[in-house]
Amino acid sequence: MRVTIKDVAAKAGVSTATVSLVLNDATGTRIPERTAVKVRAAAEALGYTSSALASGLRRQVSSIVGLISDEIATTPYAVRMIEAAGDVCRQTGNLLMLVNTGDDVEVERDAVRALRQHHVDRFVYACMHHKLVELPDGLATGTVILDGYEVSGTVPAVVPDEFQGAYDAVRELVDHGHTRIALLSDSDESAAEPLRRAAYLSALDDAGIELDPALVVRALALPGAAEAATYELWESAAPTAIFCYNDRMAVGAYRALRRLGLSIPDDVSVVGFDNMEIIAPELDPPLTSVQLPHYEMGLWALRRLLGLSVEDEGPWPYRMPCPLVRRQSVGPPRG
């Protein structure tokens, strides 16, 4: 049975009004300190916890953090952002209220309106993929964007450092002695694709490797399309290493290379991006991949929102480092 404020009042020998004033840290009261100590001791002994929502409504404020997302709640690898947000809220005595909008503008607008009616004044606007966003009307000042950014650059935001992550991936191949490095890139328009492609070109240039245009192929970022693109690469350019836009493309590359009778990494090295737990460590051999820092970005966003971290003052977005996770898919070129 849930302990109520009446139970605390009875144990402390005071009125429910006194218990409410003490536990809500009301200012301007004349409650003796010995009474306040007795009330808190009674609450602790009974295991009483107050309702954050009810308390917030009484004080016309809320300890609820509203997290508005497009579809991350249904995405296995991006849900780590939600886990981080929940962890920070638990540590700070806040509640996290998640609204998944399905990327529907009307649902998004209604969600913001409903949360504001319940005095929610702290919001995180979260995206499944790194992208440019237009914030819905009604969000409170101080809203933080998670895995996205707003065009003016004035709204606190955090995104993965796509360029640095891709650069490190290509340098890993260069450092193993590869000069015939192919790029399997995404043909769809996205915020990440041009950054990863630019990093590939920059890493080759810094290593003094002349670009062979035949080594760059764009396809849908899915296994089937990547498999077909890998056959195309092998016929036209015969790379010794492949940098894949994401891990799903790496799945297609693995499939094509196996069917071509090639060994990974003895004949061809492969590096992915995203470090998806359901793909990268499960491939044979396990895939070297760039980690998307979903959990770390979630921590950053919530800490920024709650005023726990103010060392980053823009310009926005803040770019979170993407570490390279080394496994067994990279080796030196044959011969």
Sine and cosine of phi, psi and omega as CSV:
sin_phi,cos_phi,sin_psi,cos_psi,sin_omega,cos_omega
0.00,0.00,0.66,-0.75,-0.04,-1.00
-0.96,0.26,0.75,-0.67,0.05,-1.00
-0.95,0.32,0.73,-0.69,-0.03,-1.00
-0.94,-0.33,0.15,-0.99,0.02,-1.00
-0.90,0.43,-0.48,0.88,0.04,-1.00
-0.92,0.39,-0.60,0.80,0.03,-1.00
-0.89,0.45,-0.66,0.75,0.02,-1.00
-0.90,0.43,-0.69,0.72,-0.01,-1.00
-0.87,0.49,-0.68,0.74,-0.02,-1.00
-0.91,0.42,-0.67,0.75,-0.03,-1.00
-0.93,0.37,-0.60,0.80,-0.03,-1.00
-0.99,0.11,-0.23,0.97,-0.01,-1.00
0.95,0.31,0.58,0.82,0.01,-1.00
-0.73,-0.68,0.03,-1.00,0.02,-1.00
-0.99,0.15,0.34,-0.94,0.06,-1.00
-0.90,0.44,-0.52,0.85,0.02,-1.00
-0.89,0.45,-0.65,0.76,0.02,-1.00
-0.91,0.42,-0.68,0.73,0.03,-1.00
-0.86,0.51,-0.70,0.71,-0.02,-1.00
-0.88,0.48,-0.69,0.72,-0.01,-1.00
-0.89,0.45,-0.67,0.74,-0.04,-1.00
-0.93,0.37,-0.76,0.65,-0.11,-0.99
-0.96,0.28,-0.34,0.94,0.06,-1.00
-0.99,-0.13,0.16,0.99,0.05,-1.00
0.79,0.62,0.70,0.72,0.00,-1.00
-0.91,0.42,0.68,-0.73,0.01,-1.00
-1.00,-0.04,0.38,-0.93,0.08,-1.00
0.98,0.19,0.23,0.97,0.01,-1.00
-1.00,-0.07,0.28,-0.96,0.00,-1.00
-0.92,-0.39,0.53,0.85,0.00,-1.00
-0.97,0.25,0.81,-0.58,-0.01,-1.00
-0.87,0.49,0.53,-0.85,-0.03,-1.00
-0.88,0.48,-0.58,0.81,0.00,-1.00
-0.90,0.43,-0.56,0.83,0.05,-1.00
-0.94,0.35,-0.68,0.74,0.01,-1.00
-0.88,0.47,-0.65,0.76,0.02,-1.00
-0.89,0.46,-0.67,0.74,-0.01,-1.00
-0.90,0.44,-0.63,0.77,0.01,-1.00
-0.91,0.40,-0.72,0.70,-0.01,-1.00
-0.90,0.43,-0.61,0.79,0.02,-1.00
-0.91,0.42,-0.65,0.76,0.02,-1.00
-0.90,0.43,-0.68,0.73,0.01,-1.00
-0.89,0.46,-0.67,0.74,-0.01,-1.00
-0.93,0.38,-0.66,0.75,-0.02,-1.00
-0.90,0.43,-0.59,0.81,-0.02,-1.00
-1.00,0.06,-0.18,0.98,-0.04,-1.00
0.96,0.28,0.55,0.84,-0.04,-1.00
-0.97,0.23,0.72,-0.69,0.15,-0.99
-0.79,-0.61,0.72,-0.69,-0.02,-1.00
-0.99,0.15,0.34,-0.94,0.07,-1.00
-0.99,0.16,0.90,-0.43,0.00,-1.00
-0.88,0.47,-0.61,0.79,-0.02,-1.00
-0.92,0.38,-0.74,0.68,-0.02,-1.00
-0.89,0.45,-0.67,0.74,0.02,-1.00
-0.87,0.48,-0.67,0.74,0.00,-1.00
-0.90,0.43,-0.65,0.76,0.00,-1.00
-0.91,0.42,-0.61,0.79,0.03,-1.00
-0.90,0.44,-0.61,0.79,-0.06,-1.00
-1.00,-0.07,0.08,1.00,0.00,-1.00
0.88,0.48,0.46,0.89,0.12,-0.99
-0.67,-0.74,0.09,-1.00,-0.02,-1.00
-0.63,-0.78,0.58,-0.81,0.13,-0.99
-0.99,-0.11,0.30,0.95,0.01,-1.00
-1.00,-0.07,0.70,-0.72,0.14,-0.99
-0.97,-0.23,0.83,-0.56,0.03,-1.00
-1.00,-0.02,0.83,-0.56,0.05,-1.00
-0.92,-0.38,0.95,-0.30,0.02,-1.00
-1.00,-0.09,0.86,-0.52,-0.03,-1.00
-0.79,-0.61,0.43,-0.91,0.06,-1.00
-0.97,0.23,-0.85,0.53,0.02,-1.00
-0.46,-0.89,0.30,0.95,-0.10,-1.00
-0.92,0.38,-0.40,0.92,-0.01,-1.00
-0.92,0.40,-0.31,0.95,-0.01,-1.00
-0.95,-0.33,0.21,0.98,-0.06,-1.00
-0.92,-0.40,0.91,-0.41,-0.13,-0.99
-0.82,0.57,-0.69,0.73,-0.11,-0.99
-0.99,0.12,-0.45,0.89,0.00,-1.00
-1.00,0.08,-0.22,0.98,-0.02,-1.00
-0.90,0.43,-0.26,0.97,0.07,-1.00
-0.87,0.50,-0.46,0.89,0.07,-1.00
-0.91,0.42,-0.64,0.77,0.02,-1.00
-0.92,0.38,-0.65,0.76,0.03,-1.00
-0.86,0.52,-0.69,0.73,0.00,-1.00
-0.90,0.43,-0.69,0.73,0.01,-1.00
-0.87,0.49,-0.68,0.73,0.02,-1.00
-0.90,0.43,-0.63,0.78,0.01,-1.00
-0.88,0.47,-0.71,0.70,-0.01,-1.00
-0.91,0.42,-0.66,0.75,0.00,-1.00
-0.89,0.45,-0.66,0.75,0.04,-1.00
-0.89,0.45,-0.64,0.77,-0.01,-1.00
-0.93,0.38,-0.42,0.91,-0.09,-1.00
-0.94,-0.34,0.12,0.99,0.04,-1.00
0.97,0.25,0.38,0.93,0.05,-1.00
-0.97,-0.25,0.29,-0.96,0.08,-1.00
-0.94,-0.34,0.62,-0.78,0.03,-1.00
-0.97,-0.25,0.84,-0.55,0.06,-1.00
-0.92,-0.39,0.91,-0.42,-0.06,-1.00
-0.98,-0.18,0.76,-0.65,0.10,-0.99
-0.85,-0.53,0.89,-0.46,0.03,-1.00
-0.99,-0.13,0.89,-0.45,-0.15,-0.99
-1.00,-0.07,-0.17,0.98,-0.08,-1.00
0.90,0.43,0.39,0.92,-0.01,-1.00
0.89,0.47,0.50,0.87,0.02,-1.00
-0.99,-0.16,0.86,-0.50,-0.08,-1.00
-0.88,0.47,-0.64,0.77,-0.02,-1.00
-0.92,0.39,-0.69,0.73,0.04,-1.00
-0.89,0.46,-0.65,0.76,0.01,-1.00
-0.87,0.49,-0.73,0.68,-0.02,-1.00
-0.89,0.45,-0.69,0.72,0.00,-1.00
-0.91,0.42,-0.59,0.81,0.00,-1.00
-0.91,0.42,-0.70,0.72,0.02,-1.00
-0.89,0.46,-0.69,0.72,-0.01,-1.00
-0.88,0.47,-0.70,0.71,-0.02,-1.00
-0.90,0.43,-0.68,0.73,0.00,-1.00
-0.91,0.41,-0.64,0.77,0.01,-1.00
-0.92,0.40,-0.54,0.84,0.05,-1.00
-0.91,0.42,-0.40,0.92,0.07,-1.00
-0.99,-0.12,0.35,0.94,0.11,-0.99
0.91,0.42,0.40,0.92,0.13,-0.99
-0.97,0.24,0.85,-0.53,-0.07,-1.00
-0.80,-0.60,0.29,0.96,0.05,-1.00
-0.74,-0.68,0.84,-0.54,-0.12,-0.99
-0.77,-0.64,0.59,-0.80,0.26,-0.96
-0.90,-0.43,0.77,-0.63,0.04,-1.00
-0.96,-0.27,0.94,-0.33,-0.19,-0.98
-0.93,-0.38,0.58,-0.81,-0.01,-1.00
-0.85,-0.52,0.52,-0.86,0.05,-1.00
-0.95,0.32,-0.60,0.80,0.00,-1.00
-0.84,-0.54,0.52,-0.85,0.13,-0.99
-0.81,0.59,0.89,-0.46,-0.03,-1.00
-0.34,-0.94,0.27,-0.96,0.12,-0.99
-0.98,0.21,0.73,-0.68,-0.06,-1.00
-0.81,-0.59,0.36,-0.93,0.18,-0.98
-0.89,-0.45,0.91,-0.40,-0.09,-1.00
-0.93,0.36,0.64,-0.77,0.04,-1.00
-0.94,0.34,0.42,-0.91,0.05,-1.00
-0.90,0.43,0.52,-0.85,0.13,-0.99
0.99,-0.15,-0.20,0.98,0.04,-1.00
-0.92,0.39,0.59,-0.81,-0.05,-1.00
-0.94,0.33,0.43,-0.90,0.13,-0.99
-0.87,0.49,0.69,-0.72,-0.03,-1.00
0.99,-0.15,-0.01,1.00,0.07,-1.00
-0.82,0.58,0.61,-0.80,0.02,-1.00
-0.91,-0.42,0.69,-0.73,0.03,-1.00
-0.99,-0.12,0.74,-0.67,-0.03,-1.00
-0.92,-0.39,0.87,-0.48,-0.03,-1.00
0.90,0.43,0.62,0.79,0.07,-1.00
-0.20,-0.98,0.04,-1.00,0.02,-1.00
-0.45,-0.89,0.36,-0.93,-0.04,-1.00
-0.95,-0.32,0.57,-0.82,-0.24,-0.97
-0.87,0.48,-0.52,0.86,-0.04,-1.00
-0.96,0.29,-0.37,0.93,-0.03,-1.00
0.97,0.26,0.21,0.98,-0.04,-1.00
-0.99,-0.15,-0.17,0.99,-0.02,-1.00
-0.99,-0.13,0.80,-0.60,0.02,-1.00
-0.80,0.59,0.76,-0.65,-0.09,-1.00
-0.46,-0.89,0.45,-0.89,0.04,-1.00
-0.71,-0.70,0.69,-0.72,0.04,-1.00
-0.67,-0.74,0.32,-0.95,0.10,-0.99
-0.95,0.32,0.53,-0.85,0.05,-1.00
-0.99,0.15,0.99,0.13,-0.07,-1.00
-0.86,0.51,-0.66,0.75,-0.05,-1.00
-0.90,0.44,-0.77,0.63,-0.03,-1.00
-0.87,0.49,-0.67,0.74,-0.01,-1.00
-0.89,0.46,-0.71,0.71,0.00,-1.00
-0.93,0.37,-0.63,0.78,0.03,-1.00
-0.86,0.51,-0.71,0.70,0.00,-1.00
-0.90,0.44,-0.58,0.82,0.02,-1.00
-0.90,0.43,-0.72,0.69,-0.01,-1.00
-0.94,0.35,-0.62,0.79,0.04,-1.00
-0.89,0.46,-0.55,0.83,0.06,-1.00
-0.86,0.51,-0.65,0.76,0.03,-1.00
-0.94,0.33,-0.66,0.75,0.04,-1.00
-0.88,0.48,-0.69,0.72,-0.04,-1.00
-0.91,0.41,-0.36,0.93,0.08,-1.00
-1.00,0.05,0.04,1.00,0.08,-1.00
0.98,-0.17,0.12,0.99,-0.03,-1.00
-0.99,0.14,0.66,-0.75,0.11,-0.99
-0.83,-0.56,-0.32,0.95,0.05,-1.00
-0.98,-0.19,0.97,0.26,-0.10,-1.00
-0.97,-0.25,0.87,-0.49,0.01,-1.00
-1.00,-0.02,0.40,-0.92,0.10,-1.00
-0.86,-0.51,0.88,-0.47,0.17,-0.98
-0.99,-0.15,0.97,-0.26,-0.13,-0.99
-0.92,-0.40,0.26,-0.97,-0.05,-1.00
-0.98,0.19,0.72,-0.69,0.02,-1.00
-1.00,0.08,-0.25,0.97,0.04,-1.00
-0.98,0.21,0.45,-0.89,0.07,-1.00
-0.97,0.24,0.77,-0.64,0.04,-1.00
-0.43,-0.90,0.25,-0.97,0.05,-1.00
-0.95,0.31,-0.48,0.87,-0.10,-0.99
-0.99,0.16,-0.60,0.80,-0.15,-0.99
-0.85,0.53,-0.78,0.62,-0.01,-1.00
-0.89,0.45,-0.50,0.87,0.02,-1.00
-0.94,0.34,-0.69,0.72,0.01,-1.00
-0.93,0.37,-0.61,0.79,0.03,-1.00
-0.92,0.38,-0.67,0.74,0.03,-1.00
-0.89,0.46,-0.60,0.80,0.03,-1.00
-0.91,0.41,-0.65,0.76,0.06,-1.00
-0.85,0.53,-0.75,0.66,-0.01,-1.00
-0.90,0.43,-0.65,0.76,-0.01,-1.00
-0.91,0.41,-0.67,0.74,0.00,-1.00
-0.90,0.43,-0.65,0.76,0.06,-1.00
-0.90,0.44,-0.71,0.70,-0.02,-1.00
-0.88,0.47,-0.69,0.72,0.00,-1.00
-0.90,0.44,-0.47,0.89,0.00,-1.00
-1.00,0.02,0.00,1.00,0.00,-1.00
0.96,0.28,0.43,0.90,-0.01,-1.00
-0.98,-0.18,0.84,-0.54,-0.01,-1.00
-0.97,0.26,0.71,-0.71,-0.04,-1.00
-0.95,0.32,0.74,-0.67,0.19,-0.98
-0.97,-0.24,0.94,-0.33,-0.05,-1.00
-0.82,0.58,-0.45,0.89,0.00,-1.00
-0.92,0.39,-0.28,0.96,-0.01,-1.00
-1.00,0.08,-0.07,1.00,-0.02,-1.00
-0.94,-0.33,0.89,-0.46,-0.01,-1.00
-0.76,-0.65,0.70,-0.72,0.05,-1.00
-0.92,-0.38,0.66,-0.75,-0.01,-1.00
-0.44,-0.90,0.18,-0.98,0.12,-0.99
-0.86,0.51,0.64,-0.77,-0.09,-1.00
-0.98,0.18,0.85,0.53,-0.02,-1.00
-0.72,-0.70,0.40,-0.91,-0.08,-1.00
-0.84,0.55,-0.71,0.71,-0.04,-1.00
-0.89,0.46,-0.72,0.70,0.01,-1.00
-0.91,0.41,-0.62,0.78,0.00,-1.00
-0.93,0.37,-0.57,0.82,0.05,-1.00
-0.88,0.47,-0.74,0.68,0.02,-1.00
-0.88,0.47,-0.64,0.77,0.00,-1.00
-0.91,0.41,-0.55,0.84,0.01,-1.00
-0.93,0.36,-0.65,0.76,0.10,-0.99
-0.85,0.52,-0.68,0.73,0.01,-1.00
-0.88,0.48,-0.69,0.72,0.02,-1.00
-0.87,0.49,-0.70,0.72,-0.08,-1.00
-0.91,0.41,-0.59,0.80,0.00,-1.00
-0.95,0.32,-0.56,0.83,-0.13,-0.99
-0.99,-0.16,-0.44,0.90,-0.18,-0.98
-0.70,-0.71,-0.35,0.94,0.00,-1.00
0.72,0.69,0.91,0.40,0.01,-1.00
-0.95,0.30,0.36,-0.93,0.14,-0.99
-0.99,-0.16,-0.15,0.99,0.02,-1.00
-0.46,-0.89,0.48,-0.88,0.00,-1.00
-0.74,-0.67,0.80,-0.60,0.16,-0.99
-0.98,-0.20,0.87,-0.48,-0.07,-1.00
-0.99,-0.16,0.65,-0.76,-0.01,-1.00
-0.83,0.56,-0.61,0.79,0.08,-1.00
-0.50,-0.87,0.08,-1.00,-0.07,-1.00
-0.93,0.38,-0.52,0.86,0.02,-1.00
-0.91,0.42,-0.60,0.80,0.08,-1.00
-0.92,0.39,-0.56,0.83,0.04,-1.00
-0.89,0.45,-0.57,0.82,0.06,-1.00
-0.86,0.52,-0.71,0.71,0.03,-1.00
-0.91,0.41,-0.63,0.78,0.03,-1.00
-0.90,0.45,-0.70,0.72,0.05,-1.00
-0.83,0.55,-0.73,0.69,-0.06,-1.00
-0.88,0.48,-0.71,0.70,-0.01,-1.00
-0.91,0.42,-0.70,0.71,-0.03,-1.00
-0.89,0.46,-0.64,0.77,0.03,-1.00
-0.89,0.46,-0.67,0.74,-0.03,-1.00
-0.94,0.33,-0.37,0.93,0.09,-1.00
-1.00,0.09,-0.01,1.00,0.01,-1.00
0.98,0.20,0.38,0.92,-0.05,-1.00
-0.97,-0.23,0.54,-0.84,-0.03,-1.00
-0.98,-0.21,0.61,-0.79,0.07,-1.00
-0.94,-0.34,0.84,-0.54,0.06,1.00
-0.98,-0.17,0.18,0.98,-0.11,-0.99
-0.87,0.49,-0.66,0.75,0.00,-1.00
-0.99,-0.15,-0.66,0.75,-0.04,-1.00
-0.63,-0.78,0.76,-0.65,0.10,-1.00
-1.00,-0.03,0.52,-0.86,-0.03,-1.00
-0.70,-0.71,0.70,-0.71,0.10,-1.00
-0.79,-0.61,0.67,-0.75,0.03,-1.00
-0.94,-0.35,-0.16,-0.99,0.03,-1.00
-0.56,-0.83,0.67,-0.74,0.02,-1.00
0.90,-0.44,-0.53,0.85,-0.07,-1.00
0.77,0.64,0.79,0.62,0.01,-1.00
-0.92,0.38,0.80,-0.60,-0.07,-1.00
-0.88,0.47,-0.49,0.87,-0.04,-1.00
-1.00,0.08,-0.04,1.00,-0.01,-1.00
-0.82,-0.57,-0.90,0.45,-0.23,-0.97
-0.81,0.58,-0.79,0.62,-0.04,-1.00
-0.97,0.23,-0.19,0.98,-0.09,-1.00
-1.00,-0.07,-0.27,0.96,0.03,-1.00
-0.93,0.36,0.31,-0.95,0.01,-1.00
-0.84,-0.54,0.95,-0.31,-0.01,1.00
-0.97,0.24,0.33,-0.95,0.05,-1.00
-0.80,0.59,0.63,-0.78,-0.17,-0.99
-1.00,0.04,0.79,-0.62,0.22,-0.98
-0.94,0.35,0.78,-0.63,-0.11,-0.99
-0.49,-0.87,0.39,-0.92,0.03,-1.00
-1.00,0.04,0.78,-0.63,-0.04,-1.00
-0.98,0.18,0.84,-0.54,0.20,-0.98
-0.99,0.17,0.84,-0.54,-0.16,-0.99
-1.00,0.09,0.88,0.47,-0.07,-1.00
-0.87,0.50,-0.73,0.68,-0.03,-1.00
-0.90,0.44,-0.70,0.72,-0.01,-1.00
-0.90,0.44,-0.61,0.79,0.04,-1.00
-0.92,0.39,-0.62,0.79,0.05,-1.00
-0.89,0.45,-0.68,0.74,0.06,-1.00
-0.87,0.50,-0.73,0.69,-0.03,-1.00
-0.85,0.52,-0.73,0.68,-0.07,-1.00
-0.88,0.47,-0.71,0.70,-0.03,-1.00
-0.94,0.33,-0.64,0.77,0.03,-1.00
-0.91,0.42,-0.63,0.77,0.06,-1.00
-0.90,0.44,-0.71,0.70,-0.04,-1.00
-0.87,0.49,-0.65,0.76,-0.08,-1.00
-1.00,0.01,0.10,1.00,0.04,-1.00
0.96,0.27,0.34,0.94,0.00,-1.00
-1.00,0.05,-0.25,0.97,-0.01,-1.00
-0.55,-0.83,0.90,-0.43,-0.04,-1.00
-0.79,-0.61,0.28,0.96,-0.07,-1.00
-0.95,0.31,-0.39,0.92,0.01,-1.00
-0.99,-0.11,0.91,-0.42,-0.08,-1.00
-0.90,-0.43,0.42,0.91,0.04,-1.00
1.00,-0.02,-0.01,-1.00,0.03,1.00
-0.92,0.38,0.43,-0.90,-0.05,-1.00
-1.00,-0.08,0.51,-0.86,0.13,0.99
-1.00,0.07,0.40,-0.92,0.17,-0.98
-0.98,0.21,0.72,-0.69,-0.04,-1.00
-0.98,-0.19,0.92,-0.39,-0.05,-1.00
-0.99,0.14,0.78,-0.63,0.01,-1.00
-0.83,0.56,0.59,-0.81,0.01,-1.00
-0.90,-0.43,0.98,-0.19,-0.06,-1.00
-0.95,0.31,0.50,-0.86,0.09,-1.00
-1.00,0.03,0.81,-0.59,0.03,-1.00
-0.98,-0.20,0.94,-0.33,-0.08,-1.00
-0.99,0.10,0.75,-0.66,0.10,-0.99
-0.75,-0.66,-0.55,-0.84,-0.19,-0.98
-0.97,-0.25,0.33,0.94,-0.06,-1.00
-1.00,-0.10,0.09,1.00,-0.03,-1.00
-0.83,-0.56,0.72,-0.69,0.08,-1.00
-0.46,-0.89,0.01,-1.00,0.01,-1.00
-0.96,0.29,0.40,-0.92,0.05,-1.00
-0.92,0.40,0.53,-0.85,-0.01,-1.00
-0.91,0.41,0.69,-0.73,0.07,-1.00
0.98,0.19,0.00,0.00,0.00,0.00
